[in-house]
Amino acid sequence: MGVLITVLALCAVAGLVLLALSLRNVQQYEKGVVFRFGRLLPDIRGPGLRVIRPIGDRMRKVSVQTEVLGIPPQGSITADNVTLTVDAVVYFKVIDPVKALVNVRNYPAAVSQIAQTSLRSVIGRADLDTLLSDRDHINAELKKVMDAPTEEPWGLRIERVEIKDIALPESMMRSMSKQAEAERERRARVIAADGEFQASQRLTDAAATMADTPGALQLRLLQTVVDVSAEKNSTLVMPFPVEMLRFFEHQSKDSAGESDGRLVHRSTRRAALSAGAVIPESATPAPAPAPSVSLPGERAGNRVEVARERRDAEEALSG
């Protein structure tokens, strides 16, 4: 009786062990692929508690979640011969667990290698401006290049490829900053010139309006004076008409010309008298008209000067 109980206990334990070896738990995000003595079974086990043969069967679980794989920085040369370093990230998932297990070994490493080679190939066909300004096009081309060797043969789908960073040489960064600065300066000059042109048009319209209405200029002058005096300055700047300055300039030139003519005539007359020439009275220029009102001292001075000139002429003739 004791031997029978022992045998039954051993059978129960063996049954429990075999049952434990036969049960497999598959998660919702996984697919189970069963190999029986190394041969693939056609049925793919879904999520839940699954039973397999404890002897000869082996289950491999494959995750069908989207996996993120970072591509290490890759040095490459663009189509316009610029050396740079680019790193990216790849999003992919398994759509056929059988192909992912049978056709390729360690599919994450395979995807990483494909991504590195594809990244260098795509960057080598693009120039620097396209790489910096049109990343969407570069990302789409990367995805297209990586889809061809991975989706059909390996059962993997590349969902998205994104370029994370582009490292440029220091010299290229300085050149690009100078180019951007020059572009901004050009735009600033164009905007300033446009503003000056518009301001000149407005000033022309204002000048035409003031020319039609003379009182507007005076009002504008008074407004300017009010604006200047509002700041409580000790110096008040008043505009002066240019025409008045020209009038004073002409008057000063005329008076200087008359005085120079008188001095030349007197010096010539004295030189002739000293040389013994006879100067008729008719050749003597008429004296300048005296002012209507003169002081007694001034008239006496004029008479003394005339008498002195006559005496000098007589002495020269007698000598």
VOGU-3710 file (C-alpha; in Angstrom, 3 decimals, decimal comma):
1> mgvlitvlal> 0,000/0,000/0,000  2,792/2,391/0,836  4,543/1,597/-2,445  1,374/2,384/-4,386  0,993/5,704/-2,678  4,582/6,551/-3,442  4,133/5,660/-7,125  0,989/7,757/-7,346  2,730/10,664/-5,705  5,624/10,418/-8,151
11> cavaglvlla> 3,205/10,265/-11,083  1,373/13,320/-9,801  4,607/15,231/-9,431  5,717/14,212/-12,923  2,370/15,257/-14,330  2,617/18,650/-12,659  6,132/19,113/-14,018  5,037/18,176/-17,539  2,046/20,483/-17,266  4,286/23,317/-16,150
21> lslrnvqqye> 6,582/22,661/-19,068  3,634/22,611/-21,453  2,090/25,946/-20,434  3,293/29,234/-21,955  1,931/32,696/-21,219  1,889/35,037/-24,229  1,389/38,761/-23,556  -0,948/40,973/-25,531  1,921/42,716/-27,316  3,619/39,421/-28,243
31> kgvvfrfgrl> 3,290/36,626/-30,770  4,346/33,022/-30,091  6,237/31,019/-32,728  6,567/27,268/-31,975  9,370/25,042/-33,239  8,911/21,268/-32,945  12,194/19,453/-33,085  13,572/22,465/-34,975  10,758/22,570/-37,526  8,524/25,601/-37,662
41> lpdirgpglr> 4,864/25,024/-36,954  2,538/27,033/-39,168  0,278/28,214/-36,360  1,286/31,414/-34,606  0,109/31,502/-31,009  -1,744/34,607/-29,956  -1,875/36,268/-26,520  -3,046/34,218/-23,534  -2,184/30,887/-21,880  -0,954/28,468/-24,537
51> virpigdrmr> -0,142/24,742/-24,329  2,703/23,093/-26,191  4,293/19,693/-26,003  6,691/19,544/-23,121  9,130/17,464/-25,103  10,267/18,555/-28,546  8,432/21,903/-28,695  10,103/25,262/-28,136  8,299/28,602/-28,225  9,897/31,930/-29,163
61> kvsvqtevlg> 8,051/35,098/-28,255  8,335/38,085/-30,561  7,235/41,574/-29,537  5,117/43,431/-32,065  5,484/46,797/-30,334  7,112/49,743/-32,082  10,776/49,794/-31,163  13,012/52,861/-31,100  16,558/52,447/-32,313  19,112/55,228/-32,128
71> ippqgsitad> 21,657/55,484/-34,918  25,126/56,507/-33,685  26,681/59,644/-35,240  27,877/59,018/-38,763  30,510/61,100/-40,529  29,675/61,720/-44,156  30,355/64,038/-47,094  27,495/65,798/-48,850  27,092/66,242/-52,579  28,731/69,692/-52,377
81> nvtltvdavv> 31,787/68,283/-50,539  30,955/69,394/-46,999  32,046/67,079/-44,196  29,522/66,717/-41,377  28,302/64,341/-38,678  24,672/63,204/-38,563  22,781/61,044/-36,093  19,209/59,819/-36,403  16,531/57,664/-34,798  14,522/54,817/-36,374
91> yfkvidpvka> 11,025/53,624/-35,386  10,181/50,105/-36,578  7,975/47,152/-35,638  7,661/43,432/-36,488  4,776/42,600/-38,803  5,766/38,982/-39,537  7,252/37,166/-36,520  8,194/34,105/-38,587  10,368/36,047/-41,020  11,865/38,107/-38,209
101> lvnvrnypaa> 13,024/34,898/-36,477  13,842/32,690/-39,431  15,194/35,000/-42,117  17,440/37,246/-40,008  19,449/36,792/-36,863  19,182/39,542/-34,239  16,966/41,818/-36,294  17,539/44,967/-34,106  21,262/44,852/-34,898  20,468/44,261/-38,582
111> vsqiaqtslr> 18,160/47,280/-38,643  20,887/49,395/-37,010  23,414/48,456/-39,692  20,946/49,092/-42,498  20,108/52,480/-40,993  23,773/53,526/-40,791  24,554/52,606/-44,381  21,339/54,148/-45,688  22,012/57,372/-43,761  25,436/57,758/-45,299
121> svigradldt> 24,099/56,973/-48,765  21,267/59,493/-48,618  23,465/62,266/-47,175  26,044/61,681/-49,904  23,397/62,381/-52,564  22,061/65,583/-50,955  23,687/68,997/-50,671  24,047/70,973/-47,453  21,229/73,452/-48,116  18,724/70,656/-48,779
131> llsdrdhina> 19,887/68,789/-45,700  19,363/71,838/-43,481  16,178/73,270/-44,961  14,247/70,226/-46,241  14,586/67,530/-43,598  11,175/66,073/-44,351  12,345/65,107/-47,817  15,525/63,551/-46,411  13,551/61,615/-43,787  11,112/60,288/-46,408
141> elkkvmdapt> 13,979/59,200/-48,639  15,675/57,451/-45,702  12,465/55,564/-44,904  12,081/54,523/-48,541  15,671/53,290/-48,740  15,360/51,259/-45,516  11,962/49,748/-46,358  13,242/47,855/-49,383  15,619/45,389/-47,608  13,663/45,037/-44,349
151> eepwglrier> 9,917/44,794/-44,967  9,581/41,942/-47,429  12,584/39,743/-46,558  12,703/40,315/-42,784  9,074/41,047/-41,906  9,916/44,458/-40,413  8,175/47,753/-41,131  10,072/51,028/-40,847  7,458/53,424/-39,520  9,519/56,575/-39,252
161> veikdialpe> 13,073/57,887/-39,587  14,097/61,215/-38,069  17,420/63,052/-38,293  18,159/64,314/-34,795  21,218/66,492/-35,164  23,646/67,730/-37,808  27,098/68,694/-36,552  28,952/71,086/-38,863  32,641/72,067/-38,725  33,519/75,320/-36,934
171> smmrsmskqa> 34,718/76,996/-40,132  31,452/76,161/-41,898  29,420/77,475/-38,966  31,333/80,772/-39,043  30,797/81,079/-42,794  27,077/80,410/-42,425  26,768/82,963/-39,622  28,517/85,582/-41,796  26,181/84,761/-44,666  23,127/85,086/-42,426
181> eaererrarv> 24,418/88,376/-41,025  25,015/89,758/-44,513  21,520/88,696/-45,563  19,960/90,435/-42,553  22,009/93,578/-43,240  20,862/93,564/-46,867  17,233/93,311/-45,787  17,718/96,114/-43,260  19,201/98,390/-45,921  16,403/97,611/-48,353
191> iaadgefqas> 13,778/98,348/-45,698  15,542/101,600/-44,715  15,769/102,695/-48,367  12,095/101,902/-48,874  11,246/103,967/-45,809  13,304/106,899/-47,105  11,555/106,671/-50,464  8,117/106,710/-48,882  9,130/109,574/-46,588  10,397/111,592/-49,565
201> qrltdaaatm> 7,082/111,085/-51,342  5,183/112,280/-48,274  7,483/115,304/-47,924  6,945/116,139/-51,588  3,184/116,063/-51,087  3,517/118,209/-47,961  5,716/120,731/-49,783  3,177/120,970/-52,617  0,393/121,578/-50,105  2,397/124,300/-48,315
211> adtpgalqlr> 3,232/125,935/-51,655  -0,464/126,221/-52,434  -1,185/127,595/-48,940  1,570/130,017/-47,788  0,084/130,272/-44,316  0,743/126,565/-43,737  4,505/127,140/-43,721  4,168/129,824/-41,048  1,965/127,547/-38,969  4,495/124,759/-39,306
221> llqtvvdvsa> 7,257/127,146/-38,211  5,294/128,140/-35,126  4,598/124,489/-34,327  8,320/123,725/-34,549  9,116/126,596/-32,195  6,514/125,305/-29,736  7,984/121,789/-29,894  11,512/123,085/-29,263  10,490/125,391/-26,430  8,503/122,602/-24,735
231> eknstlvmpf> 11,774/120,930/-23,746  12,831/124,055/-21,752  16,081/124,542/-23,636  18,239/127,581/-22,974  18,939/127,990/-26,704  16,142/128,584/-29,186  16,898/127,749/-32,820  15,011/129,900/-35,316  15,085/129,253/-39,069  16,396/132,155/-41,180
241> pvemlrffeh> 15,312/132,662/-44,812  18,072/131,997/-47,322  16,838/134,817/-49,587  17,627/137,404/-46,894  21,163/136,098/-46,555  21,646/136,384/-50,324  20,366/139,997/-50,213  22,940/140,987/-47,587  25,660/139,203/-49,573  24,855/141,229/-52,742
251> qskdsagesd> 24,802/144,508/-50,768  28,197/143,838/-49,228  29,688/142,983/-52,645  28,355/146,249/-54,205  29,690/148,439/-51,394  33,093/146,739/-51,540  33,262/147,315/-55,326  32,532/151,059/-55,028  35,194/151,606/-52,336  37,781/149,697/-54,390
261> grlvhrstrr> 36,993/151,880/-57,456  37,537/155,084/-55,521  40,864/153,921/-54,133  42,095/152,924/-57,617  41,089/156,280/-59,110  42,872/158,272/-56,401  46,086/156,269/-56,693  46,107/156,668/-60,491  45,565/160,428/-60,298  48,370/160,924/-57,801
271> aalsagavip> 50,762/158,854/-59,917  49,948/160,967/-62,986  50,463/164,232/-61,141  53,802/163,094/-59,745  54,941/162,204/-63,287  54,215/165,772/-64,515  51,126/165,045/-66,523  48,477/167,719/-66,926  45,069/166,536/-65,956  42,250/168,708/-67,216
281> esatpapapa> 39,467/169,550/-64,907  37,010/167,774/-67,186  38,897/164,518/-66,633  38,476/164,832/-62,956  35,553/162,645/-61,983  32,662/164,329/-60,427  32,618/163,920/-56,713  30,130/161,520/-55,278  26,888/163,125/-54,357  26,920/164,160/-50,752
291> psvslpgera> 24,239/162,874/-48,483  21,238/165,026/-47,988  22,081/165,490/-44,333  25,712/165,980/-43,261  27,341/167,239/-40,136  29,433/170,443/-40,075  32,572/168,513/-39,173  32,213/166,271/-42,180  31,822/169,231/-44,607  34,897/170,940/-43,199
301> gnrvevarer> 36,900/167,730/-43,604  35,871/167,441/-47,241  36,925/171,054/-47,972  40,323/170,573/-46,370  40,908/167,450/-48,427  39,955/169,228/-51,694  42,240/172,160/-50,886  45,096/169,820/-50,098  44,666/168,018/-53,438  44,681/171,338/-55,367
311> rdaeealsg> 47,829/172,465/-53,590  49,577/169,211/-54,421  48,587/169,562/-58,082  49,890/173,146/-58,308  53,188/172,183/-56,713  53,597/169,363/-59,203  52,923/171,679/-62,192  55,256/174,382/-60,958  58,021/171,918/-60,268
//
